[in-house]
Structure formats: C-alpha cells, structure tokens
Amino acid sequence: MFEESGFEIYESVTNEYARDGIHDEIGTPERRALTCKEILERLRRKYYEMEEMLLEQDATQR
C-alpha cells in the first residue's frame, strides 16, 4: 500500500477531531476539563449514595 501511494496514506489516516477548531476558542480546554471534573464528581456522589443505600439494606436484612 505504501509503495503505491507513498506518504499520502499516512496523511489520509489522521484524526479529524483535532482539526475542527475546538482549540481555537479561548478557554475551551479549561471548560472541557471543568465539565469532566463536574461529571466525575456527580458520578462519585451517586456511587457513594448507592453504596450507602446497599449497606443500609444489608444491615436491615440481618
């Protein structure tokens, strides 16, 4: 494949998401990091709520 097309093979197999301009806007990476942290915090909170609920159910069943 490389012998027929040369370096164009590598140029055509790139990730397009890096070219869509997400880094052009000021503050975008920071906003994305904050959004990820907020989502992770919600997931943790939900996990611990569920774990506590299961522990309470286990204690009442004994």
N, C-alpha and C positions, 0 to 999 in steps of 0.2 A: 504494500500500500504506500509506503514511504517512497519507494523508487518511482512510482507513477506520479505522485502528487507533490512530493518534497515537503517542505516546511508548512505548506498550506494546510496539511492535515492537523498539525498542532494549533494553528491559528483558528481553525474552524471548530475545534473542540474546546471552547472556553466557556466559562460560566457567564451568562448574560446578566445575572443579577448584579454583578459588580459594575456594569455599565449603565444601569438605569437611573443614575443620578441621586441615589439615596444619600451619598456623602456630600453632595453639593450644597445642600441646605444647612445653614448654620445651626448647630445644636442637635442635629439628627442622631448621631451616635449616642450622645448623652441621654436623649429622650428614650431611645430604644433600650438602653441599659436600665434606666429607671423603670420603664414598663416591665421589663423582665424581672427586676427585683420585686416590684409590686405583685406580680403574678406568683412568683415563688413564695412570697410571704403569705398570700392568700391560701396557696396550696398547703403550706406548713400549718397554718392555723386550722384549716379544715381537717388535716390529718390528725392533729392533736385532739381536736374536738371528737372525732370519730373514735380515736383510741381511748379517750376518757369515757365515752359512752359505752364502749365494749367492756371496759374494766368495771364500770358500774353494773352492767347487766350480769357480768360474771359473778360479781360479789353478791347480787341479789339472788342468784340461782343456787348459791351454796347453802 
